[in-house]
Amino acid sequence: MKTFMENPANVERKWFLVDASNMPLGRLASQVADILSGKNKPNYTPHVDTGDYVVIVNTDKVVLTGKKLVQKQFRTHSGYIGGLKETDYGTMMANHSDRVVLKAVKGMLPKTVLGRKQATRCKIYKGAEHEQTAQNPTKVELKGARQ
């Protein structure tokens, strides 16, 4: 029996809708990264981009456990000397929760050309409305939501 290897011409992509309400950030990011890379499919091939599109809504309702809202820092650097800017996650979640989720999802993807391409298929929105209604995304229930 031969081993099946997927090729880019045969990949069929679907659209999935994920509601991030009451989901811990890490659990959300790891499960979304699996969908983006195609690890949830039986025809997963590591060197071929077999992943699907993901639309994440309600990122302002994502949960950070413990004292991460106060203690964890969001760091950016301008490239110049003394150009480090630090913001705590509480402020980032209040103002830019979509950026926090995107950074977490990108951190779970491979640090290669393939991973950067997979990250472009993730669409993130703060509220419940999204622009991908024409694609008819299938709603996905992720494991680990808090009650």
Buried (B, 14 or more C-beta within 10 A) or exposed (E): EEEEEBEEEEBEEBBBBBBBBEBBBBBBBBBBBBBBBBEBBEEBBEEBBBBBBBBBBBBBBBBBEEEBBEEBEBEEEEEEEEEEEEEBBBEBBEEBBBBBBBBBBBEBBEEEEBBEEBBEBBBBBBEEEBEBEEBEBEEBEBEEBEE
